[in-house]
Amino acid sequence: MRINLLLLVFICVSRFSQAQQWGDYTLYSVQNSNSATLLDTNGTAYHTWTFATNKKTGYSSYMLEGGNIIRTISNQGNSLNGGGITGAVQTSDWNGNVVWDFVYSSANYCLHHDICPLPNGNVLMISYDVYSAAQMTAAGSSVNHSMWLEKIIEVQPTGLSTGDIVWEWKVYDHLCQTTNPSGNNYVSSTLDHPELLNINYQNTAQSSDWMHMNGIDYNPELDQITFSSHNLDEIYVIDHSTSTAEAASHVGGNAGKGGDILYRWGNPAAYGGTGNAILNVVHDAHYIPSGCPNAGSLVGFNNNGVSNQISCVDIVDSPNNGFGFDITPGTTLPPSSYTSRQNCNGHTNNMGSSEQFPNGNMMMCIAMQGSIYEIDQNGTVLWSKTINGTVPQAHRYTACYIAGSTPAAPTITANGSELTSSSGAGYQWYLNGAPITGANAQNYTALVSGNYQVAIIEAGSCTSDLSQTTNVVLT
């Protein structure tokens, strides 16, 4: 909602900055192992799962609120093979009982790399999407060969081993080419069409696995998805508010652009832009969550960002303007470089992840070193753990989340500049995704224009998800 007032006020809003660890438990699973572990803040195993020997972790593992764990699985019998291939997703309860075992694998498609559990209980999954040489030539490929493109599916679990695909997005529907004016997907300039992927960029006879997606995340406030491409050195944003039919088109959804790319960053050459390529093998594209400093910014784990010896985490403040982005076709998309960069204490040529926390801390996972550590805003290491084996990702959770005792998200009632939260034991107000120091009452008076949210804090410091955004405009 929008609120207009005649008021000129200035307020300084500071973010929490505490040189202490955030959260309670860190989840990891060694790639190609049949176990997963939750570590406490001392680095001691708090809980361990042992899975069937034929259900080894393929890539990523996540906790679901309440104590279940969901993992990508190295499915036996896949027709497609390669780095990051999984083919299946499995959910187990706290005691290791399998509650969902979903296989999505054939000669024409196969799950790989990352997944993203959604707030509605569904799961976003990355899948290869195979096309014949004839299909690719018809789509504008200047190389006559079969290609593994990409698609994203949203799967709703329906039974122990079943799931319905309730939404789908395909790269194939958003291609362009400049080599054949009479062919499909022709454009005279790829720079004029950053919303499309140039099928002939780095397309060779050896590049059937063209993009090699590897990370995916969801922004619930905007209903948008971000994902990363290893081979094209970019991170992307697409609209999830579309129907599947709209996702295959160029119209529809909150942004009005269907399934076209809303924003991309990291390698301007991929769409004919100028400037330096900042990303050099990227994994783990994600958004900084609401409630954290720089909430909504895009993040990528830049494997060779500093050098072939030092990886880094790059944070990008994209030019978003709500559901869209302030970009000008025909020009290189801003910004020209990262907004901030955190060098890692080591290097991993593949995989890797990071997480940004409400108190400003950051956790990095240097995958091939098996190194997981948390730093404060000054770069001081507060917690670390070295694992024997490759750890593609690591994730941090609160005890409340694991126990399933997170309070329901509150609602906001607005009366002019006066904002009131629904009832709770304690409160924390946020402006533009960042906590407002001292704003801990049920009521809050907005003193500057912006997007306001509130969280409820219950006994034991269990904090709810943030409320829906209330937009206040003061004039």
N, C-alpha and C positions, 0 to 999 in steps of 0.2 A: 504494500500500500504506500501511497505518496502523501506526505503531510507538508503543507506550505505554511510558513509562519514569517512574520516580520520580526526578525531577531538577528542581531549581529553579535556573535559571541565567539571567542577563541578559547580552545582548551587543548592542553597537551595530554596526549594519551600515551602512556608508557606500557611496554610489554614486560611480562614476567621475565626475570633473569635470575636464575638461581643456580649456583654451581653445585648441583646435586643430581643424582641419577633420577631419571623419570621412569615411571612404570614399575612393574613387579617381575614379569617373566619374559624370557626371550626364547622364541621357538626356532629350532633349526632341524633340518634333516639332511644328512649327507647324501649326495646324489648316488643313485644306484644302491642304496642301502634299504633294509627293511625295518628301519626304526626311525623314530623322531623323538626329540627331547625338549622339554621346557626347563630352562635354567633360571634359578633365582638370582637375586642381585649380588650374591656372592660367587656366582658362576657354578653353583652346585646343582646337580640334576634334581629338580623338584618332581618331575613326572616324566616317564618314558613309555612310549608305545612300541610294541614289537608286532610287525605285520607279517602276513604270509610271505614266504620266500619268493613267490612268483608275483608279488605286488610291490616291487621296489619303487622308491621315489624317483620320478622322472626329472622333475625340475623344482617346482615350488610347493610350499606347504603353508597353510594358514589356519589359525584358530577361528572357529565360529563362536559367537557369544553363547555361553552356557557350557563349554567344554568339549565340543566336538572338534575334530581336526579334519580338514579337507586337503587332499594332495593330488598332484598329477602323477600318474603311474606309467612306468615303462611297460606298456602292454605287449604281451607275447603274441607273435604272429602278425605284426604290422606288415602291410605291403610296402609302405614307404619307410625309408630309413635315412637317418642323418642326425646331425647334432641337434639336441633338444627335442627329438621325437618322443612323444608320450603315448597318445592313443586312448588314454582312459583317465578318469577322475574318480577318486574314491573318498568317501566320508566315513570316519569311524568315530564311535563315541569315546568317552573318557576311559572306558575299560577295554577298548580295542575291538569292540564288536562292530562289524561293518554294517552301516545303515544305508549306504548308497554306493553302487559300483557301476559306473556308467562308461561304456566303451563307445568311442566314435572313431572308427578306423576302417578304411577300405582302400581300394586302388585309386580312388578319386579324391579322397579327403583323409586327413588324419590330424588329431590334436597334437600340438607341440608347445613347448615352453610354458608360458604363464597362464593363469586363470585369475578371475576377480569375482569373489562372492559379492552379491548385491544385497542391499537392504531388504528387498522383497523376498529373499530366500532363493532366488535364481542365481545362476553362475554364468558370467561371461567367459568364453573360451576362445583361444586362437586356434585356427585350423588351416592346414594347407588346403588349397583348392586347385585341383589339377585340370589343365586344359591341353588338348591335343595341339600338334603343330598347325593343323589347318585352322583351328579356332583362334590360335594366337596370331597367325598371319592375317586372318580376317579382322582381328581387333587392332591391327596396325603394327605388329611386331615386324621389324626388318630382318629378323633372324628366324629361319624356318625350323622351329623346334618346340617340343612340348615344354610347358612351363608350370611350375608350382607357384601359383599366386596365393593370396591369403583371403580368408574370410573370418569374421567374428560372429559367433553364434551365442545367443542367450538361451540357456537350457533351464527348464523348470523340472525339478525332480518329481517323478510321478509314482515311483515304486522302487523296489530294492535295486533293480538294474535298468530302469527305464527313465526316460526324460523326454519332454516335448520341447522342440525348438520353437520358441515363441517370438524370436526376433533374429534377423540375420542381416549382415552387411558384407558386401563383396568388393574387393579391389577391382575385379573385372568390370564392374559397372561404372568405374570412375577413372578410365584411362584416356590418354591423349597421345597423338603422334604428329610429327611434322614432315614426315618423309613421303607420304603418298596423298596428294590433294584429293584424289578421287576415292580414297579408302575411308573406312570407318574411323571415327574418333579423331579426324584431322582438325588441327588448329594451326594457324600460321605462326603462332608464338607461344611457347610453353610459359614464358614469363608473364604473359597476359592471362594465364589460366593456372595459377598455383593451386586451385581447388581440385585439379586433376593430376594424375601420376603419368609421367612420360614413360611409356612402355619401352622406349628405346634407350633410356638412360642406363648405362652399364648393363646392357642386354647383350650377352655373348652366348656362343654355343655351349659354354661351360657353366652358364648361370641359370639353370632351370629353377633352382631355389633362389628366386630373384630378390625378394625383399628380406626374408628371414626375420619376421616379427619375433619379438622375444619378451616384451613387457606390456602389461595392460592395466589400466586403472579407471575408476569411475568417479565423476564429480556429481554427488547427489543434489547439490544446490542448483546446478545448471543442467542436469540430466545430459551430460556429455562424457565422452570416452577419450582417453589418450592412449597411444600405443607407440612403441619404438621399433625401429628397423635397424638391424645390425648391418646389412649390406648397403643401404642407402644413407646411413649416418644421419637419420632424422627422427624427430618425434612429431606426432600428429595429434590433431583434435578433430573428432567427428561428433555429429548430433545423434543422441540416443532417443530423443523424443519422437522420432519418426516411426511410422509403421514400416514393416519390411518392404512393402511396395514403394514407399517414399524413399527408403534407404537405398533403393536401386535406381532412384531418379535424381534429379537436380532441384527439386522443389519439395516443400513441406517441412514440418518440424518447427521447433521454436525459433530456429535461425532462418527458416524459410529457404534453405539450400539443399534439402533432402539429405542424401548421403555424401555429398561432396565434402572434401576436406575444408574445414573451417579455418584451420591454422596449421602451419608446419614450421619447424625451426631446426637448425643445426648444420645444414649443407645447402646453401643457395644454388649451387650448380645443378642440383637434382631437378630444379624447375627453371633453369636458365638464368638464375640470378647472379649477381656479382658479390664479391666479398669472400672472406675466409670461411672455410669449413671449420666450425668449432668442435663438432662431435666427430670422434674418430673411434668407431665401434661403440655403440650405445646400447645399454640395457636398462630395464627397470624404469620406464617412463611412468611417472605418477604425479598427482597433484599434492601440494602441501595441504593437509586437512584444515578445515575450519577449526578455530581455537588455537592455532599455532601462528607464530610470527610468519609474515609473508604468505598467509593462507591464500590458496588458489593459484599460486605460482606453479609452473611446471618444473619438474626435476628429471634429470637423466643421469645415470651412472656412466661416465665417460671413460671407457676402459683405457684408451691411449691418449687421453686428453692433455696430459702434461708431457708424457713421453712414453716410450715403450718400457719404462721402468717405474713410472708413477701414474696411477689412475686418479681420477678426481670425480667429485659430484658437482654438477653444474645446475644452478637455479636460474630460471628465466621468468622474468615478469612480462608476460605476453600482453599485447595491446587489446585485451578483451574489453568490450563495452556492454556487458550483460550477456546476451546469448550470441552475440557476434564479435567480430574483431575489426579494429581500425586498421585496415590494410588497403593498399592501392595496387590493383593489378597493373603489371608493367614495371613494377619496382620490386626490389628485394624486400622481403618481409622483415620488419623490425622485431627485436633489437639486433644490432650488428654483432653483438657479443653477449656473453652471459651476464646476468645481473650480479651474481656472486658465484664464487668457486671455492670449494673446500678440497684441498689436496688430500689424498689418502696416504696412510702409512704403509704404502706398498703398492703392488700392481697385480691385476688379474687380467689376462688377455681375453677372457670370456666371462660371461655371467656377472654377478655382483649386484648389490642393492644398497639403498640407504633409506632411512626414515627420519623425519623431522618431528620434533616433539613440542608440546605446548610451552615448556619452559625455555625453549630456544636451543635445547640440546639436539644432537644428531647422532644416529647410529649408522655405521658403515659395515658392510660385509664384503671382505676381499675374498671372493669365492674360491679361487684356486689356491690361495694360501690358507684357507680355513680360518681366517682371522675375522672376528667380530668385535667391535669396540664402540663405545659411546664417548663423545666429547661434548664439552660445554661450548658456549659461544666464543670463548677465547682459544679453542682448540686443545684444551687440556683433557687428557684421557681420564675419564671417571670410572670406566668399567671395561674389561676386555676378557676375551676368551679365545683360545686357539683350539681348533677342532682338527682331528686327524682325518683328512679327506676333503673333498670339494663340497663346499656349501653354496649352492647357487644364490640363495637369499636367506635373510634372517628377519624376524619380525618381533616387535615388543608389544606386550599386552599388560593391562592392569588386572589385579586380582578380581575386581568387580566384574570385568568383562568375562574372565574365565568362569567365574561363579554364576554368571547370568543374573547378577543383581544390579545391573545398570538401570537407573530410573528412566521412566519414559520421558521423551523430549517434551519440554513445556510449550505453552503457547503464549503469545504476546497480545495484549489488548492496548491499543493506542488511542489517546485522547489529546490531540494536539501534539505537543512535544513530550507529554507524560506517557511513559511506557510502563506497563504492569505485567509481570509474569504470573502465570498460573502458580498455584500454591506448591511450596516445597520446603524442605528443612533449611536449605541455604541456597545462595544464588551467586552467579557470576555473569556479568554483562559483557558483551563483546561489540566492538565497532570494527566493521570491515574485516571480520575474522580474527581480530586480535583482542585479548582480554583487556578490559579497562580497569586500571588499578583503583581499588577502593570501591568499585561498583558492585556491592554485595548485598543489596537490599532487594526486596520484592519489586519496588518501584524505582524507576530511573528516569531522570530528565535529560532528554537529548539536547546537547549544547552545540553540536556541529552536524552538518549534513552527512549522511552515510547510511550504511546498512547495519542495522542493529539485530543482535541475537542474544539469547540468554540460555544458560545451562543451570540445571538444578543440581545441588550437591547434597546428598543424603548422608546419614550417619555412616561413619567409616570411610568418608571421603569418596564415595561412589558418585561419579559425575555423569549426568545424562548426556545424550547427544544434544547438539545445539538445536534450538528452535528454528522454525522457518524464519527467513529474513524479513524484517520490517524496514522499509526504506523511508528515511526521514529527510526532507528537503527544507532547509531553513533559508529564508531570504530576508 
